[in-house]
Amino acid sequence: MDGGAITLELTVPPETVAAIARLKPLLSSREGRVRNTPSRTVWHDSPDRGLLDRGLALGESRGVWRLERLQPDAAPWLPGQPAPILAEGPDPAAFGIALPAPLAPLAAYEGRRAVSLHRQPSGCVTLAVERGVLRAVTSDHPIARVLLSGDALAVREMALAIATAMPACLPLASLPALGIAQATGLSPAPRRLGPPQLGPSITSLSAALAHIMGHLLDVVLHFAARLDHGPEAVHQMRVAVRRARSAVSMFQSCFAADALAPMRDPLRLLNAHFGPTRDWDVFTSQTLPIIADAVGDDDRLGRLMAAAQRQRDTHHRNLDAWLNSAAFRLLVVDLAWFIAAGPWRPPRPSPAAPPTDTALMEVHAQTDDEPAAPAPSMPDLRGFAATVLQRRWRQLTAAGRDIEESDIPALHDLRLRAKRARYAAEMFLALYPGKAPQKFIRRLADLQDCLGVLNDGAVATHLLQALGGPGGRHGYAAGLVTGFIVSRTAGIRPRIVESYKKFQRQDPYWG
């Protein structure tokens, strides 16, 4: 990467933020004096919360009014990035946006801002440390934020230095969102949940990938911050990471070789932590209870279930510890930086539009110091989506060609291809109007669920080995579970065939 500009925001515990000024990497690189100024912002809304209901915040600071979003919408707003400013000026009536009336103060922030300039070998960074108190009618809440702006590589180095020295992490909500939540008694809404979708404002391949990866990182951060990392939280984090890995696989051919490599190892590490915990969740909360209901009271099966629950609890404790560790903070800060900085080479020509000789000459002639090629327009993004959907659909239908005779490994391969096709269809859903895409996704989900029964059985067989297997102290109960899995596998086959044939009757909607 040749070093563009970037801004990255971190949240820091108020009791530790003063130590930033004493960090050696920051002290040695500082130029000039630190500028300290008071800061105060008051957020306004109508008595019926007209702005809050629209996901907006209107704040006034030193006579300047600012309208910004509280949560991301279809437009890009990546993790660790300041909230998009919709309008700013001395008179909110001139914003051209209908505001509710009457407006009254709702919440406020009062504090001080310390700004310093730092020059490093990789570039210059402006460091702004905001420390103060969010005030509502009945309560005060201390808060601290750090804003790093400047050359991308230098911002990364400074952000990682701060996150290494103290519990600095990506904010889950903006200052206005936290202040308004404090005033209303409502928790800030999650930034993003569920599968990512590309809105109409996203028209380039690089912006599309950044939006997808940012959305999925938001999902992981939301559930990682919950005090109780229960089965659903672990499930959602694992699915988000799988979608992210699938997105990297989809888009990697659009950029220079290894341009997306820095995302692969963090995603692989996240999956390694979420996967085993989720497997034990499914085994203890789904597979074993079904068997217990069928068998009835059996002390030997009960002892196996207790042993499995202990394994599950151990994995959850280990996951909790890791999610609260410096290693996890550094991983997500670095991943957010990479998503926002976008240090990817100019996109290769879209697979849907083969390059001309002139286009190839222009790409080969570029150097690191030259500007990137123009971002592809919306037709290129839609063409790329069609290419991906067609490829994954063909891979899925090829794997299911002899589904009635397929053995277990072949059906597992079919499940993976169904999952990849579904992830792609969800990501590109907004590019295709009508009901056909939703129907396509529903039928894929049904096929995935049927095939998932086979996968649950395979995972259960593996976990039984960790409990001693059929020859261990829980041998009798392990045999019961193994027999149930074999019977269930045989019983699900007709449903798999029926679900696949129902899916296969659809025509591709992207053509």
Secondary structure, DSSP 4 states (H G I P E B T S, - for coil): ----EEEEEEE--TTTGGGGGG-HHHHHHEEEEEEEEEEEEEEEE-TT-HHHHTTEEEEEETTEEEEEESS--SS---TTSPPPEEEEES-GGGGSS---SS-EEEEEEEEEEEEEEEEETTEEEEEEEEEEEEE-SS-EEEEEEEEEEEEHHHHHHHHHHHHHHS--B--SS-HHHHHHHHHHT-PPPPS--SS----TT--SHHHHHHHHHHHHHHHHHHHHT-S---HHHHHHHHHHHHHHHHHHHHHGGGSSTTTTHHHHHHHHHHHHHHHHHHHHHHIIIIIHHHHHHHH-S-HHHHHHHHHHHHHHHHHHHHHHHHHTSHHHHHHHHHHHHHHHH---PPPPPPTTSPPPHHHHHHHHH--TTSPPPPPP-HHHHHHHHHHHHHHHHHHHHHHTTTGGG--HHHHHHHHHHHHHHHHHHHHTGGGS-SSHHHHHHHHHHHHHHHHHHHHHHHHHHHHHHHTT-TTSTTHHHHHHHHHHHHHHHHHHHHHHHHHHHHHHTSPPS--
